Amino acid sequence: MIGFLLSIPQSIQALPTKNISINNTAFTVEIASTPQARAKGLMFRTELKNKEGMLFSYTKPRSVGIWMKNTYIPLDILWINENNTIFYIHEKAVPHSLQIMRPNLPAKHVLELNAGSVKRYKIKAGNKVKLN
């Protein structure tokens, strides 16, 4: 048993979580704020519970491209500016796709939610994200 514990890669660590809300709907999101956490994202995960997601945060706005390589869960992806306003949405990103999704504007955050969340919770560009 000790050998098993020692063989777990250090990269498998829980990310900090935060409660956010959009249109008065609360979500619990993992915060990917380091280059390593952002590079891994939701890759290799097989499930994401309802009203959960991952928030990629950057110290200052930048061009952010997202792809779905090694991602098993279809996702809705939302780009958020420095005023915490959603400015671009890509719905139902296809698992394992190598297509790079990148809006023309810089993002301060990118939010990944289960595919269908945008429609279910009536999320649209222009909505504010409350980062509680």
C-alpha positions as CSV (number, residue, x, y, z in Angstrom):
1,M,0.0,0.0,0.0
2,I,2.8,2.5,0.8
3,G,4.4,1.8,-2.7
4,F,1.0,2.7,-4.3
5,L,0.8,6.0,-2.4
6,L,4.3,6.9,-3.3
7,S,3.6,6.2,-7.0
8,I,0.8,8.8,-7.3
9,P,2.1,11.7,-9.4
10,Q,2.3,15.0,-7.6
11,S,0.4,16.7,-10.4
12,I,-2.8,15.0,-9.2
13,Q,-3.8,17.6,-6.6
14,A,-7.1,19.2,-6.0
15,L,-7.4,22.7,-7.3
16,P,-8.9,25.4,-5.2
17,T,-12.6,26.0,-5.7
18,K,-14.7,29.2,-5.8
19,N,-18.4,29.9,-6.0
20,I,-19.4,32.1,-8.9
21,S,-22.8,33.1,-10.3
22,I,-24.3,34.0,-13.6
23,N,-27.9,35.2,-13.9
24,N,-28.4,34.3,-10.2
25,T,-27.4,30.7,-10.9
26,A,-24.5,29.5,-8.6
27,F,-21.7,27.4,-9.9
28,T,-18.8,25.8,-8.0
29,V,-15.7,26.0,-10.1
30,E,-12.1,24.8,-9.8
31,I,-9.6,27.6,-10.3
32,A,-6.9,26.9,-12.8
33,S,-4.5,29.8,-12.2
34,T,-1.1,28.2,-12.8
35,P,0.4,27.3,-16.2
36,Q,0.3,23.6,-15.2
37,A,-3.3,23.7,-14.1
38,R,-4.4,25.6,-17.2
39,A,-2.5,23.2,-19.5
40,K,-4.3,20.2,-18.0
41,G,-7.7,21.8,-17.6
42,L,-10.4,19.1,-17.6
43,M,-8.4,16.7,-19.7
44,F,-8.9,13.0,-18.9
45,R,-12.0,13.5,-16.7
46,T,-15.0,11.5,-17.5
47,E,-17.6,13.5,-15.7
48,L,-18.4,17.0,-14.5
49,K,-21.4,17.5,-12.1
50,N,-24.2,19.9,-12.9
51,K,-23.3,23.4,-11.9
52,E,-19.6,22.6,-11.6
53,G,-16.9,23.8,-13.9
54,M,-13.4,25.1,-14.3
55,L,-12.3,28.8,-14.4
56,F,-9.1,29.6,-16.1
57,S,-7.8,32.8,-14.6
58,Y,-5.0,35.0,-15.8
59,T,-3.2,37.9,-14.0
60,K,-4.0,40.2,-17.0
61,P,-6.1,39.8,-20.2
62,R,-4.6,37.8,-23.0
63,S,-5.5,35.9,-26.1
64,V,-6.7,32.5,-25.0
65,G,-7.2,29.5,-27.3
66,I,-8.9,26.4,-26.1
67,W,-8.9,22.9,-27.6
68,M,-10.5,19.7,-26.5
69,K,-7.7,17.2,-27.0
70,N,-7.9,14.5,-24.3
71,T,-11.1,16.1,-23.0
72,Y,-13.9,13.5,-22.7
73,I,-16.7,15.8,-21.6
74,P,-18.6,18.1,-24.1
75,L,-18.3,21.6,-22.8
76,D,-19.8,25.1,-23.2
77,I,-16.8,27.5,-23.0
78,L,-17.2,31.2,-22.0
79,W,-14.6,33.9,-22.4
80,I,-14.8,36.7,-19.8
81,N,-13.2,40.1,-19.9
82,E,-11.5,42.1,-17.1
83,N,-14.9,43.6,-16.2
84,N,-16.2,40.1,-15.6
85,T,-18.5,40.3,-18.6
86,I,-18.9,37.3,-20.9
87,F,-18.0,38.4,-24.4
88,Y,-17.8,35.2,-26.4
89,I,-19.4,31.7,-26.0
90,H,-18.6,28.4,-27.8
91,E,-21.4,26.0,-27.1
92,K,-21.1,22.2,-27.2
93,A,-17.3,21.9,-27.8
94,V,-16.7,18.4,-29.2
95,P,-14.6,16.0,-27.1
96,H,-11.1,15.2,-28.5
97,S,-11.4,17.9,-31.2
98,L,-8.1,19.6,-32.2
99,Q,-10.0,22.7,-33.4
100,I,-8.6,25.7,-31.5
101,M,-11.4,28.0,-30.3
102,R,-10.1,31.6,-29.9
103,P,-12.1,34.8,-29.9
104,N,-10.5,38.0,-31.3
105,L,-10.5,39.8,-27.9
106,P,-8.3,39.2,-24.9
107,A,-9.8,37.3,-21.9
108,K,-9.1,37.6,-18.2
109,H,-11.0,34.4,-17.5
110,V,-12.3,31.4,-19.4
111,L,-15.1,29.3,-17.9
112,E,-15.8,25.7,-18.9
113,L,-19.2,24.2,-18.0
114,N,-21.1,21.1,-19.1
115,A,-22.4,21.4,-22.6
116,G,-26.0,22.6,-22.5
117,S,-25.4,24.9,-19.5
118,V,-25.6,28.0,-21.7
119,K,-29.1,27.2,-22.9
120,R,-30.3,25.7,-19.6
121,Y,-29.3,28.8,-17.5
122,K,-30.0,31.3,-20.3
123,I,-26.4,32.5,-20.4
124,K,-25.4,34.9,-23.2
125,A,-22.7,37.4,-24.1
126,G,-23.1,40.5,-22.1
127,N,-23.9,38.7,-18.8
128,K,-21.9,39.5,-15.8
129,V,-20.1,36.8,-13.9
130,K,-20.0,37.4,-10.1
131,L,-16.8,36.0,-8.8
132,N,-17.8,35.7,-5.1
